[in-house]
Amino acid sequence: MLQKWAEDNGEKFNYVDVLSNEPEDSSYKGERGFIDKEKIQKYLPPASDGEDVIIFVCGPPIMYELLCGPRNEPEVKGILGELGYSSSQVFKF
């Protein structure tokens, strides 16, 4: 479903698979490792684009801790906070 949305709305919606434990000898051609500052800067629009930026974060607690801070706190911390994203741009669910 997400891939279809990206195909149909490429100018507004970006979808990137990132697999953290994919064996190097697999046929997978996408991004590997963890979502880090470099991947965020490569694939996401900058915070300076303002209200047109919406980032959805969903995953295990460690992902929130590293990317945006705890799910139940509106303040944006972590990598997204360092890059200047605001609570009106980052949705934690």
DSSP file (Angstrom, degrees, kcal/mol; ACC not computed):
  #  RESIDUE AA STRUCTURE BP1 BP2  ACC     N-H-->O    O-->H-N    N-H-->O    O-->H-N    TCO  KAPPA ALPHA  PHI   PSI    X-CA   Y-CA   Z-CA
    1    1 A M     >        0   0    0      0, 0.0     4,-2.3     0, 0.0     5,-0.2   0.000 360.0 360.0 360.0 -45.1    0.0    0.0    0.0
    2    2 A L  H  >  +     0   0    0      1,-0.2     4,-2.3     2,-0.2     5,-0.2   0.895 360.0  51.8 -64.6 -39.0    2.8    2.5    0.9
    3    3 A Q  H  > S+     0   0    0      1,-0.2     4,-2.3     2,-0.2    -1,-0.2   0.898 109.1  51.0 -62.7 -39.6    4.6    1.7   -2.3
    4    4 A K  H  > S+     0   0    0      2,-0.2     4,-2.5     1,-0.2    -2,-0.2   0.912 108.7  51.0 -64.5 -43.0    1.5    2.4   -4.3
    5    5 A W  H  X S+     0   0    0     -4,-2.3     4,-1.9     1,-0.2    -2,-0.2   0.920 110.6  49.4 -59.5 -43.1    1.0    5.7   -2.5
    6    6 A A  H  < S+     0   0    0     -4,-2.3    -2,-0.2     1,-0.2    -1,-0.2   0.905 111.4  48.7 -63.8 -41.5    4.5    6.7   -3.4
    7    7 A E  H >< S+     0   0    0     -4,-2.3     3,-0.5     1,-0.2    -1,-0.2   0.905 117.8  40.6 -63.4 -41.6    4.0    5.7   -7.0
    8    8 A D  H 3< S+     0   0    0     -4,-2.5    -2,-0.2     1,-0.2    -1,-0.2   0.701 129.3  28.4 -81.5 -20.2    0.8    7.7   -7.3
    9    9 A N  T >X  +     0   0    0     -4,-1.9     4,-2.6    -5,-0.2     3,-2.4  -0.181  69.4 147.3-135.6  41.5    2.0   10.7   -5.2
   10   10 A G  T <4 S+     0   0    0     -3,-0.5    -1,-0.1     1,-0.3    -3,-0.1   0.729  71.8  57.7 -55.7 -27.7    5.7   10.9   -5.7
   11   11 A E  T 34 S+     0   0    0      1,-0.2    -1,-0.3    -3,-0.1     3,-0.1   0.662 123.1  23.5 -77.9 -14.2    5.8   14.7   -5.5
   12   12 A K  T <4 S+     0   0    0     -3,-2.4     2,-0.4     1,-0.2    -2,-0.2   0.568 120.3  50.4-123.6 -17.0    4.2   14.6   -2.0
   13   13 A F     <  -     0   0    0     -4,-2.6     2,-0.4    -7,-0.2    -1,-0.2  -0.988  55.6-171.8-136.2 128.1    5.0   11.2   -0.6
   14   14 A N        -     0   0    0     -2,-0.4     2,-0.4    -3,-0.1   -11,-0.0  -0.964   2.0-172.6-121.1 135.5    8.2    9.3   -0.3
   15   15 A Y        +     0   0    0     -2,-0.4     2,-0.4   -12,-0.1    -2,-0.0  -0.994   6.5 175.2-130.0 125.4    8.6    5.7    0.9
   16   16 A V        -     0   0    0     -2,-0.4     2,-0.3     2,-0.0    -2,-0.0  -0.991  22.1-141.5-134.1 124.8   11.9    4.0    1.6
   17   17 A D        -     0   0    0     -2,-0.4    14,-1.0     2,-0.0     2,-0.4  -0.677  17.9-174.6 -79.3 136.5   12.5    0.5    3.0
   18   18 A V  E     -a   31   0A   0     -2,-0.3     2,-0.5    12,-0.1    14,-0.2  -0.952   5.0-164.9-132.7 113.7   15.5    0.3    5.4
   19   19 A L  E     -a   32   0A   0     12,-2.2    14,-2.0    -2,-0.4     3,-0.3  -0.874   6.6-167.9-104.0 125.9   16.3   -3.2    6.5
   20   20 A S  S    S+     0   0    0     -2,-0.5    -1,-0.1    12,-0.2    14,-0.1   0.776  83.6  29.7 -84.4 -27.0   18.6   -3.5    9.6
   21   21 A N  S    S+     0   0    0     12,-0.1    -1,-0.2     2,-0.1    11,-0.1   0.067  77.1 139.2-123.9  25.6   19.5   -7.2    9.5
   22   22 A E        -     0   0    0     -3,-0.3    11,-0.1    11,-0.1    -3,-0.0  -0.567  59.2-112.0 -73.1 127.3   19.4   -8.1    5.8
   23   23 A P    >   -     0   0    0      0, 0.0     3,-1.9     0, 0.0     5,-0.2  -0.297  18.9-126.3 -59.2 141.5   22.3  -10.4    4.9
   24   24 A E  T 3  S+     0   0    0      1,-0.3    -2,-0.1     3,-0.1    -3,-0.0   0.780 108.3  56.3 -60.3 -28.1   24.8   -8.8    2.6
   25   25 A D  T 3  S+     0   0    0      2,-0.0    -1,-0.3     0, 0.0     2,-0.1   0.337  85.2 108.1 -90.5   9.1   24.5  -11.7    0.1
   26   26 A S  S <  S-     0   0    0     -3,-1.9    -4,-0.0     1,-0.1     0, 0.0  -0.322  80.5-117.0 -77.8 168.4   20.7  -11.3   -0.3
   27   27 A S  S    S+     0   0    0     -2,-0.1    -1,-0.1     2,-0.0     2,-0.1   0.462  72.6 126.6 -84.4  -1.5   19.2   -9.9   -3.4
   28   28 A Y        -     0   0    0     -5,-0.2    -2,-0.1     1,-0.1     4,-0.0  -0.366  37.0-175.2 -61.0 130.7   17.7   -6.9   -1.6
   29   29 A K        +     0   0    0     -2,-0.1    -1,-0.1     2,-0.0     3,-0.1   0.416  49.4  92.7-109.5  -1.6   18.8   -3.7   -3.3
   30   30 A G  S    S-     0   0    0      1,-0.2   -12,-0.1   -14,-0.0     2,-0.1   0.040  87.7 -52.7 -83.7-166.2   17.4   -1.1   -0.9
   31   31 A E  E     -a   18   0A   0    -14,-1.0   -12,-2.2     1,-0.0     2,-0.3  -0.377  53.6-161.7 -69.6 145.2   18.9    0.7    2.1
   32   32 A R  E     +a   19   0A   0    -14,-0.2     2,-0.3    -3,-0.1   -12,-0.2  -0.866  46.8  31.2-124.9 159.5   20.5   -1.3    4.8
   33   33 A G  S    S-     0   0    0    -14,-2.0     2,-0.3    -2,-0.3   -11,-0.1  -0.713  97.0 -35.3  99.6-147.8   21.4   -0.5    8.4
   34   34 A F        -     0   0    0     -2,-0.3     2,-0.7   -14,-0.1     5,-0.2  -0.757  62.7 -94.4-113.7 159.9   19.5    1.8   10.7
   35   35 A I        +     0   0    0     -2,-0.3     2,-0.2   -17,-0.1    -2,-0.1  -0.650  62.3 163.5 -73.7 115.5   17.7    5.1   10.1
   36   36 A D     >  -     0   0    0     -2,-0.7     4,-2.3    43,-0.0     5,-0.2  -0.642  54.5 -83.1-127.6-178.4   20.4    7.6   10.8
   37   37 A K  H  > S+     0   0    0      1,-0.2     4,-2.5    -2,-0.2     5,-0.2   0.885 125.0  53.4 -57.4 -42.0   21.1   11.3   10.2
   38   38 A E  H  > S+     0   0    0      1,-0.2     4,-1.7     2,-0.2    -1,-0.2   0.901 110.1  46.2 -63.4 -41.9   22.6   10.6    6.8
   39   39 A K  H  > S+     0   0    0      2,-0.2     4,-2.5     1,-0.2     5,-0.3   0.889 111.6  52.2 -68.4 -38.1   19.5    8.7    5.6
   40   40 A I  H  X S+     0   0    0     -4,-2.3     4,-2.5     1,-0.2    -2,-0.2   0.936 112.2  45.2 -62.3 -45.7   17.2   11.4    7.0
   41   41 A Q  H  < S+     0   0    0     -4,-2.5    -1,-0.2     1,-0.2    -2,-0.2   0.814 115.0  49.6 -68.1 -28.9   19.1   14.1    5.1
   42   42 A K  H  < S+     0   0    0     -4,-1.7    -2,-0.2    -5,-0.2    -1,-0.2   0.882 125.7  21.5 -75.3 -39.4   19.1   12.0    2.0
   43   43 A Y  H  < S+     0   0    0     -4,-2.5    -2,-0.2    -5,-0.1    -3,-0.2   0.687 108.6  70.7-109.2 -21.4   15.4   11.1    1.9
   44   44 A L  S  < S-     0   0    0     -4,-2.5     3,-0.1    -5,-0.3    11,-0.1  -0.720  80.5-110.3-103.1 149.8   13.4   13.6    3.9
   45   45 A P        -     0   0    0      0, 0.0    -2,-0.1     0, 0.0    -1,-0.1  -0.413  47.3 -96.1 -68.2 152.4   12.7   17.2    3.1
   46   46 A P    >   -     0   0    0      0, 0.0     3,-2.1     0, 0.0     4,-0.1  -0.329  25.7-116.9 -69.5 153.3   14.5   19.7    5.4
   47   47 A A  G >  S+     0   0    0     36,-0.5     3,-2.0     1,-0.3     6,-0.2   0.803 110.9  73.2 -56.2 -29.8   12.7   21.2    8.4
   48   48 A S  G 3  S+     0   0    0      1,-0.3    -1,-0.3     3,-0.1     3,-0.1   0.617  74.9  79.3 -65.5 -11.4   13.1   24.6    6.8
   49   49 A D  G X  S-     0   0    0     -3,-2.1     3,-1.1     1,-0.2    -1,-0.3   0.531  89.0-160.5 -73.1  -4.2   10.3   23.6    4.3
   50   50 A G  G X   +     0   0    0     -3,-2.0     3,-1.9     1,-0.2    -1,-0.2  -0.294  54.5   1.2  71.1-139.8    7.9   24.4    7.1
   51   51 A E  G 3  S+     0   0    0      1,-0.3    -1,-0.2    -3,-0.1    -3,-0.1   0.561 118.3  73.3 -69.0  -9.1    4.4   23.2    7.3
   52   52 A D  G <  S+     0   0    0     -3,-1.1     2,-0.5     2,-0.0    -1,-0.3   0.568  82.2  88.8 -78.2  -7.5    4.6   21.2    4.1
   53   53 A V    <   +     0   0    0     -3,-1.9     2,-0.4    -6,-0.2    -9,-0.0  -0.805  49.6 170.6 -97.1 126.9    6.8   18.7    6.0
   54   54 A I        -     0   0    0     -2,-0.5     2,-0.5     2,-0.0    36,-0.2  -0.981   7.2-175.1-134.3 123.3    5.1   15.8    7.8
   55   55 A I  E     -b   90   0B   0     34,-3.3    36,-3.3    -2,-0.4     2,-0.5  -0.979   9.8-155.7-120.4 126.9    7.2   12.9    9.2
   56   56 A F  E     -b   91   0B   0     -2,-0.5     2,-0.5    34,-0.2    36,-0.2  -0.888   7.5-165.4-102.9 128.8    5.5    9.8   10.7
   57   57 A V  E     +b   92   0B   0     34,-2.9    36,-2.4    -2,-0.5     2,-0.3  -0.965  18.0 157.2-117.1 126.9    7.5    7.8   13.2
   58   58 A C        +     0   0    0     -2,-0.5    -2,-0.0    35,-0.2    34,-0.0  -0.980  26.3  81.0-147.0 132.8    6.4    4.4   14.3
   59   59 A G  S    S-     0   0    0     -2,-0.3     5,-0.0     4,-0.0    -2,-0.0  -0.988  74.9 -26.6 163.9-164.7    8.5    1.6   15.7
   60   60 A P    >>  -     0   0    0      0, 0.0     3,-1.3     0, 0.0     4,-1.3  -0.281  67.8 -98.2 -73.3 163.3   10.0    0.2   18.9
   61   61 A P  H 3> S+     0   0    0      0, 0.0     4,-2.6     0, 0.0     5,-0.2   0.829 121.7  59.8 -51.9 -37.5   11.0    2.5   21.8
   62   62 A I  H 3> S+     0   0    0      1,-0.2     4,-2.2     2,-0.2     5,-0.2   0.848 101.5  55.0 -63.0 -32.1   14.7    2.6   20.7
   63   63 A M  H <> S+     0   0    0     -3,-1.3     4,-2.7     2,-0.2     5,-0.4   0.930 109.6  45.8 -66.1 -44.1   13.6    4.1   17.4
   64   64 A Y  H  X>S+     0   0    0     -4,-1.3     5,-3.4     1,-0.2     4,-2.3   0.933 111.0  53.6 -61.3 -45.3   11.7    6.9   19.2
   65   65 A E  H  <5S+     0   0    0     -4,-2.6    -2,-0.2     1,-0.2    -1,-0.2   0.911 116.8  36.9 -56.9 -44.8   14.6    7.5   21.5
   66   66 A L  H  <5S+     0   0    0     -4,-2.2    13,-2.5    -5,-0.2    -1,-0.2   0.869 127.2  32.7 -76.9 -38.0   17.1    7.9   18.6
   67   67 A L  H  <5S-     0   0    0     -4,-2.7    13,-2.8    11,-0.3    14,-0.5   0.898 136.4 -14.0 -90.4 -43.3   14.9    9.7   16.1
   68   68 A C  T  <5S-     0   0    0     -4,-2.3     9,-2.2    -5,-0.4    -3,-0.2   0.457  90.5 -99.0-147.7  -0.3   12.5   12.0   18.0
   69   69 A G  S   <S-     0   0    0     -5,-3.4    -1,-0.2     7,-0.2    -2,-0.1  -0.192  71.2 -21.0  92.0 168.5   12.1   11.3   21.7
   70   70 A P    >   -     0   0    0      0, 0.0     3,-1.6     0, 0.0    22,-0.1  -0.065  58.8-124.2 -53.8 145.6    9.5    9.4   23.6
   71   71 A R  T 3  S+     0   0    0      1,-0.3    21,-0.2    20,-0.0   -14,-0.0   0.814 108.9  53.4 -60.4 -33.7    6.1    8.8   21.9
   72   72 A N  T 3  S+     0   0    0      2,-0.0    -1,-0.3    21,-0.0    -3,-0.0   0.381  94.9  81.2 -88.3   5.9    4.1   10.3   24.7
   73   73 A E    <   -     0   0    0     -3,-1.6    19,-0.0     2,-0.1     0, 0.0  -0.951  65.9-153.7-112.1 126.4    6.2   13.6   24.7
   74   74 A P        +     0   0    0      0, 0.0    16,-0.1     0, 0.0    -1,-0.1   0.794  67.9  98.3 -68.7 -27.1    5.3   16.3   22.1
   75   75 A E  S    S-     0   0    0      1,-0.1     2,-0.6    11,-0.0    -2,-0.1  -0.363  75.5-129.6 -63.8 137.8    8.8   17.8   22.1
   76   76 A V        +     0   0    0      9,-0.1    -7,-0.2     4,-0.1     2,-0.1  -0.810  41.0 157.1 -92.5 120.4   11.0   16.6   19.2
   77   77 A K     >  +     0   0    0     -9,-2.2     4,-2.0    -2,-0.6     3,-0.3  -0.350  33.8  49.6-119.8-160.0   14.3   15.3   20.4
   78   78 A G  H  > S-     0   0    0      1,-0.2     4,-2.4     2,-0.2   -11,-0.3  -0.121 116.3 -25.8  62.0-155.9   16.9   13.0   19.0
   79   79 A I  H  > S+     0   0    0    -13,-2.5     4,-1.9     1,-0.2    -1,-0.2   0.898 140.5  51.4 -60.6 -43.9   18.2   13.2   15.4
   80   80 A L  H  4>S+     0   0    0    -13,-2.8     5,-2.4    -3,-0.3    -1,-0.2   0.893 110.8  49.3 -64.0 -37.9   15.0   14.9   14.1
   81   81 A G  H ><5S+     0   0    0     -4,-2.0     3,-1.5   -14,-0.5    -1,-0.2   0.915 109.0  52.3 -64.0 -43.2   15.2   17.5   16.9
   82   82 A E  H 3<5S+     0   0    0     -4,-2.4    -1,-0.2     1,-0.3    -2,-0.2   0.840 107.3  53.4 -60.7 -33.1   18.9   18.2   16.1
   83   83 A L  T 3<5S-     0   0    0     -4,-1.9   -36,-0.5    -5,-0.2    -1,-0.3   0.422 122.7-106.3 -86.0   2.4   17.9   18.7   12.5
   84   84 A G  T < 5 +     0   0    0     -3,-1.5    -3,-0.2     1,-0.3     2,-0.1   0.559  63.5 153.6  92.0   9.1   15.4   21.3   13.5
   85   85 A Y      < -     0   0    0     -5,-2.4    -1,-0.3    -8,-0.1     2,-0.2  -0.482  31.6-143.6 -72.7 143.9   12.1   19.5   13.0
   86   86 A S    >>  -     0   0    0     -2,-0.1     3,-1.5   -39,-0.1     4,-1.4  -0.511  26.0-103.0-104.2 171.2    9.2   20.7   15.1
   87   87 A S  T 34 S+     0   0    0      1,-0.3    -1,-0.1     2,-0.2    -2,-0.0   0.705 121.5  59.9 -67.5 -19.1    6.3   18.9   16.9
   88   88 A S  T 34 S+     0   0    0      1,-0.2    -1,-0.3     3,-0.1     3,-0.1   0.594 110.9  41.6 -82.2  -9.2    4.0   20.2   14.1
   89   89 A Q  T <4 S+     0   0    0     -3,-1.5   -34,-3.3     1,-0.1     2,-0.5   0.642 107.7  64.2-105.9 -21.4    6.2   18.3   11.5
   90   90 A V  E  <  -b   55   0B   0     -4,-1.4     2,-0.5   -36,-0.2   -34,-0.2  -0.923  61.2-167.9-114.6 121.8    6.8   15.1   13.4
   91   91 A F  E     -b   56   0B   0    -36,-3.3   -34,-2.9    -2,-0.5     2,-0.6  -0.937   5.6-160.4-111.1 121.6    3.9   12.7   14.3
   92   92 A K  E      b   57   0B   0     -2,-0.5   -34,-0.2   -36,-0.2   -36,-0.1  -0.878 360.0 360.0-103.1 121.8    4.7    9.9   16.8
   93   93 A F              0   0    0    -36,-2.4   -35,-0.2    -2,-0.6    -1,-0.1   0.364 360.0 360.0-144.0 360.0    2.3    7.0   16.7
